[in-house]
Amino acid sequence: MLFVGRLVSRKGAKYPILALNELIKKDSRYYLIYIGDGPEKEWIENFSKENNLNDHLKLLGSIPNNQLPDYYRLADCLLFTSINEYGFLEAFCLVPLEAMACGLPVIAFDNNQAYTEKPIRHSETGLLAPAKDYQKLAENVDNLKNNLEIKNIMIQNGLA
């Protein structure tokens, strides 16, 4: 799994590791990579240590934009967990679009963002979970892992 973005609360930086913690209870083969820096890095590191997740987690910090496609191709899914915080929503979902352009399925929080055409449509171009629901996020990751057909559909639709 891959998270790309600032490690801040409005980006939902804590939710991928909370989902990882749920997933590891079922299958120890899950692994999460964070790309980005920010004030929630310390919380993520502490949570990882407290829950014995260090063998399942890598915090890469910031990397050059031209290297992102390599990580998108390496991962099995992108976790896009931005949340509505103090009335602020993501203005444009650039990271998921980049991931889809590299053939990477997206699992995201559904924030009811007001786009003319939503780039992430459940079971078409990605899987959606209610905002802040890391258990549903984990369930979607597990469903994607176990359903190659839906994964291929999402890859093809995302590329389109």
Secondary structure, DSSP 8 states (H G I E B T S, - for coil): -EEES--SGGGTTHHHHHHHHHHHTT-TT--EEEEB--TTHHHHHHHHHHTT-GGGEEE-B---GGGHHHHHHH-S-EEE----BTTB--S--HHHHHHHHTT--EEEEE-----SS-S--BTTTEEEEETT-HHHHHHHHHHHHT-HHHHHHHHHHHH-
